[in-house]
Each structure stands twice: as C-alpha cells, then as structure tokens.
Amino acid sequence: MKVNIPVRFRNPWFWVGVCSVAITAIGVDPQTFTSWAAVWEGVKNVLGNPVQLVTMCLAILSVFVDPTTAGIGDSKTALGYTKPNREGK
C-alpha cells in the first residue's frame, strides 16, 4: 500500500475533508468554538471516547483513500505526481 501523501498535503480539498471530519468529531455545537479552551476540551473529549476516536480515524482514512483505485493505495500514475493533478481545468 503506497499513498502519495506529500501530494495530498498540497491539495486544499484534502484539508477541507480532514477539517470537516475533525469539526464533526468535536461537535458542531456553537459553544464549542467560543474559546480555545472550549475547543481543546472538545478535542480531549474525542480522545477520551473510543467510539468517537475510531469513527474519526475511519473518516480520516476515507479522506486518504483514492476512490478510483481498488484497495487503499494509489495508482502508479498518482504515485508519480509531484503536485495535485489539475487536468480538466
């Protein structure tokens, strides 16, 4: 299983997905985002709850997986990219 992680990190949509997963795991309650202490408390709650933690890990895994290939790894073409592919634009 090889995944072209550096290219994923350069893709802004990867970060949108990861942030969406994290925000959802912490909770969308507006009170959670009123201070950094409240955000940190939400993070600690997720880390202390095995169900939330496993669910968040699986959701982050789904952001990493290339849905156009079988399995978890990238295709040979995708492994050769040095930056996100901009074809079609």
Buried (B, 14 or more C-beta within 10 A) or exposed (E): EEBBEEBBEBBEEBEEBBEEBBBEBBBEEEEBBEEEEBBEEBBEBBEEEEEBEEBBEEBBEEBBEBEEEEEEBBBEEBEEBEEBEEEEE
